Amino acid sequence: MKNTALTSTHEALGAKMVPFAGFNMPVQYEGVNSEHETVRNAVGVFDVSHMGEFLIEGETALNLIQKVTSNDASKLTIGKAQYSCLPNETGGIVDDLIVYKIKEHTYLLVVNASNIEKDWNWISSKNDVGATMRNLSDDYSLLAIQGPKAVEAMQSLSSHDLSAINFYNFIVGDFAGIEHVIISATGYTGSGGFEIYCKNSEVKQIWDNVFKAGANYGIKPIGLAARDTLRLEMGYCLYGNDIDDTTSPIEAGLSWITKFTKNFTNSEALKAEKERGTERKLVAFKLDERGIPRQGYDIVDGNGNIIGNVTSGTMSPSLGIGIGLGYVPKVFATVDSKINIQIRKKAIPATVVKLPFYKG
């Protein structure tokens, strides 16, 4: 089990620690619902240092990234980031990731913790263009400072105007007394804020200063359980739940990051799939009655026939109703379609809805 540089800090704060993607991580501190509300209404801090970071450099760096990712990284300018995925050769997804353009021939790829080794091996196997690759995952920490009060609470820690960092943009600058950290706005909660990438040796100083600066804004540490409810209310996919090696980006609703203006791994097959349409689609649903949909529960039609399963589900802390995502045949995939979620022995009626669940 790996620890982050802040594991002892979380333990001292009384966090409930659990194994997650090979790391010892805080799942909650004082409770999922209160932590969720803190991020929706004030400001909360996640230690997400388990995420992986790869640096890809050199004159052929963009060539490699274009070949392995679905989105068009040639559109990136310095200071911009892009959500993308790594298609495999059989119609599925190796991982989803964020690509940052740091300098003219330098890119940072941020990948999921559970897929660090898998992604590294996959991208390396495609690197026949001589791009320089460095795996920085063990050396860097990542804090996500999220919530509507995040910018105001943290402004005293940087000489840069944090409110000027637009969504999916970033700067490299000073923060909490540390020079040259990445301050990015690629949040996973839907409540604003930003992320700080720094060296492991720097993160404790940043963490302490962040909590001092946020003391008058109701700042609290937030665990992975609330991170999951927050992202689900926005309908953001979680790798291993809603997307994986067997789900295509087209059926997962990720056509918007799948650009056929270039060739990439399996692009011809994915283009054909988009043109003919998919047999099933990832949909969002709300329960019409009380209940909590959980990952793995069956989705059934009006006659009790299994038509799919829940990939992510929870009781929405913001809305007070059961919400979820799942794959269903396209005949059930239009907004307002009626489906049922099998919860133990009862089929609970649900309605397919448009994302996001939480409108803020």
N, C-alpha and C positions, 0 to 999 in steps of 0.2 A: 504493500500500500504506500503510495507516494503522499507526501505532505506538501502543502504550499508554504511559502515563507511566512504565512500568517496563521498557520494551524494553531500554535500555542496561544495566539491572541484570541482566536475564536473559542478555544477551550476555556480560557480565563473569563470570557464573557458569558459562559454557561451554554454555549451552543450545543445542540444535539448533533453529533457528528455521525455521518454514515459513509460507507464506501460508495463512490460514484465514479465510474469510468477509470477505475484504478487509483483514485485519489481519496484521501480522507477529507470529506467536505462538510461544511455546516448546512444542514437541511432546514433548521429553523432555530430561532432564539427564543422569542416569547410567544410565538404562534403564527400560523400561516395567515389567518385572516387579518390580524392587526398589522403584520408586516406588509401584506398586500395593500392595505389601506394607507400605510405610511408612504409607499411609493406613489400611489394614486393621488395623494393629497399634499404631500410634503417632500421629503427627500430620504432615500435609503441607499445603502452601500452594499454591493455584492462583491465578494472575492471570487472572481472567475478566472483565477490564475491557472486553472487546470487546462484551459484552452491552449491549442497549439499554435505556434508562430513559425513560419518558414520565410526566409529571405531569399528571393530569387533575383539575381543580378547579372549584368552584362548586356552586351548589344543584342543578344538573342533571347533575353529574358521574356520579352513580350511574345516572341514566337512560341515559346514553350507554354506560356499562360494561355495564349489563344488556342493552342492545340488541345489543352486538357480541360478548359472551362467552357461552359455553355454561353456565358454572356460575352459581350464584345469589349474586351479590355482596352482596345485601341482608342475607345472613347474617353478613357481616363486621362485627366490632367493631374499635375502634381497638386496634392492636397485634397484629392477626391478618392472616395471608396466606392466599391460596387459589390452588391450581393450577387452570388453566382453559385453554380454547382459543378461537380466533377462527374460527368456522365461515364458510365462503364460501357462495355462493348455489347451488352446484352439487353439494353433498353432501360436499365436502372440507374441508380445514383450511388457513386462511391461515397460522396459527402457533399454537404453544402458548406459554403465558406464566404469570407469577405476578402476582397482584393483591394489593397491600398497601394496607390502610386506615390512612393516616397520621394524619389528623384527620377531623373530622366530614364535611367536604365535600372532602377531599383524598385522592386515591388515586395510588399509584405502580404503573405497569405495567412489568414487566421482561420484555423480549422477546429473541428470538434475534438474534445479531449479523448473520447473513446476511439477516435479514428486517426490519431497522430501517426502511429507507425504505418497503418494501412495506407494513409494518404501520401506519406513520405515515399513509401515503396512504389505506389502507383505513379506519382509524378516523376520520380527518378527513372522509372522504366520507360517513360515517354521522352526523357531528356536526351534526344539524339542530336540536339542543336548546340550543345556545349554551354548551356547557361550554368552559372555558378549558383549552387543551392546550399543554404545553411539552415540547419534546424536549431532554432533559438528557444524551443519550447521549455527546456529545463532551466533557462537563464532569466526568463522574463516573467513578470507578474502583471496581472490585469485586474483593475478595479472598475466596476460599473457604478457610477454615481447617478441615480435615476430619480426622477420626480419633478413636478412643476416648480419646485423651489431650488432645484439643483444649481442652476446657473447663478442665481442671486446669492445663494449660500456659499458658493465656492469662489466667487469673483475676487475676493481679497487674496486668494492664493496664487493668482497669476497676473502678470503684467499685460496679458492679452485679453481682448474683449471676448469673453466666452459666449456671449449672446450672439456674436457674429458668426459662430461656427454653425453653418446650416446642416440639415440632415444629410448624412452620408458625405460629409466633409470632415477634414481634420487639419490640425496644425502640429508642428513640432516646436515646443517652446517650454517655458519655465512653469512649474506648478509645485506648490508646497515646498519651495526651497530647493527643488531639484531642477537642473537644466536639462533640456533636450528630451523631454518625455513626449509621447504622442498623446494628444488630447483629441478624441474623435467623437462624433455624434452619430453612432450607428446603433442606437439602443434597441433592446429586445423587449421593452415593457410597454411602449406606447404612451409613456407619460413624460417624455423629454429627458434631458440630461446628457451625460457624456461618459466616455470611458478613458481611463488612464493606463497607458502601457509604460512600464518602467522596469528597471533591473530588480532582481530579487533583493539585492542589498539596499534598495531605496524604498521599498514598498511600505515598510513599517513607519518610516518618517512621514510618508505621504498619508498613510491611514490615520496616524495620530493627528496630523494637522487638519485633515479633512473633518474629523469629528470635533475638533476645537472650533473650526470655522462654521460648522453646521449646528453648533450647540443651541443657538437661539431659533433654529428653524425646524426643530423636532426631528433631527437626524437620528437614524437607527441602523444597525447592521441588519441585513436581510439575507435569509437562507435560500437554498435552491428550490424549496417547495413553493415559496411565493413567486420565485422567478418563473416557475412552470405555470401557475395560475394566471400571472400577468401576461405571459406570452400567448397563452391559450385564448384569453379574452380578446386579443388582437388577431387571432387566427394565424399566428406565425408557426411555420412547420418546425417540428423537433426531429432531428435525425434519430433513427431507431424506432420512432413511433409512427410519424406521418409520412416519412420518406425513408427509403433504404435501397438496398441493392436490387430489389424487385419492383420498385415503383418508378415509373417514368416521370420526368419533369412535366410532361404534357398532362398526364392524368392527375398529377399533384397540383395543377393550377399554376405551374411555374413557367408557362410559355413566355411570360414577360421577361424572364432572364435567360431565355433560350433563343439565341439570335442566329438566324440562318444566312447572315451576311458574310459568313466565314465558314471554313471547314474545321470541325473539331471531332473528338471521339464520338463515333456513332451518329454523327449529325445527319447523314442521309436517311437512316432508319427513323430517327426522331422527326425529321421533316415530313417523311411519308406518313408517320403516325398522326402528326398534327393535321395534315391535309385530309386524311380519311376519317379522323375523329377517333376517340378512344372508346373502348367498351365500358369503362367505369371511370368515375371521377371522385376526387376528394371533395366532400361537402362539409359544410358547417351546419349544425342543428342545435335547436333548443328543445328541451323537454316541455311538453304541454301540461304535464302533471309533476308532482313532487317526485324526486328521485335523483340519484347521482350516477351518470354514465361513467363507466371505467374502461380503461384500455383492455381490449380483448373481448368485451361484451358483444354478443351478436346483434346485428341490425336485421330486422325481419319485416316482411311486407304484411298487408292486412290479413293474409291467410296463414301467417306464422312461418312462411318459408324464409330461410336465411338468405339474405341478399348482400351481406357485407359484415364488417365488424368495426367497432370503435377503435380508432388509433390513438386518440387523446380524449380525455373527458374529465370533468370536475364539476363541483358546485361552484358557480361563479361568485366570488366574494362581492363583486361590485353590483351584480344584477340579482343575486339571490335565487337563481334558477340553475338547473343542470344544463350544461353546454358541452359540446364535443365536436370532434372531427371524425370522419370515417369515409371509406370508399364504398360507393354504391354503383349499380348499373346506371348508365346515363339517363334512362327513363325516369329514375327517381332523383336526378341531380338538379333539376330546376328549382329555383327559389319558390317557396310555399308548398313544395311536394311534401306529402305525408309519409312518414316512416315510423317504425317502432323500435325501441331499444329493449332488448330482453334483459331485464334486471331480475335475477333469480327466476322465479316462476311466473313473473308478470311481464307482459309486453307493454311498455310505457309509450304512449303516443308522443311523437316529436315532429317538428316542422323544420324543413331545410330553410336556412336563412342566408342572407348576404353578410359577408364579413366587412368590418370587424364586429364582434359581439359588443364590445365596449366602445362607445363613441366619444367619451370624455366631455 
